[in-house]
Amino acid sequence: MKLMKKKGGKGKFRRAIIVLIRNTTWRCGKLERLIIDHLHRKTVGFGKSEMPLNEMLQNFRLTGKKKNEFLDAVKRLERRNIIRILNL
């Protein structure tokens, strides 16, 4: 008997909010630059630059392999202290 997964999944980023700490794209790849630019452009002038991860995935229209590449780029940005991932 197969076990059905929930639509939201049970990953690390199930209900995460991404917060932009530094607006820098030095030594970043194309996808990482798009993420930073999207965070900066979306919330410029409205206080903190933050956005739920699910909303970003919907805006970029990512599925499958592209979604995994996006999540890897988010992890790299967090490792470099450019963004912070807040899990709820």
C-alpha positions, 0 to 999 in steps of 0.5 A: 500500500502506498502512503500519500504525501501531503500537498505541502510536503514535509521539507525543511522549507514547508512554511518558510519566510525569506528575509533579505539581509544584504542587497549584493550579487557579488559572485552570485549565479544567474538564479541567485541574482534573480532571487535577490532582485525579486526580493529587493524589487518586490518590497522596496520602500515597504520596510523589511524585504521578506517574502514567503518561500511558497509565494516566490515559487509561485511567482517563478512558476517552478516545478520539478528539477527547476524547483530543486535548483531554486531551493539549492540557490536559496540555501547557497544564499543563506550560507553566504549570509545574504538572506535568512530563512525563517521557518514557521 
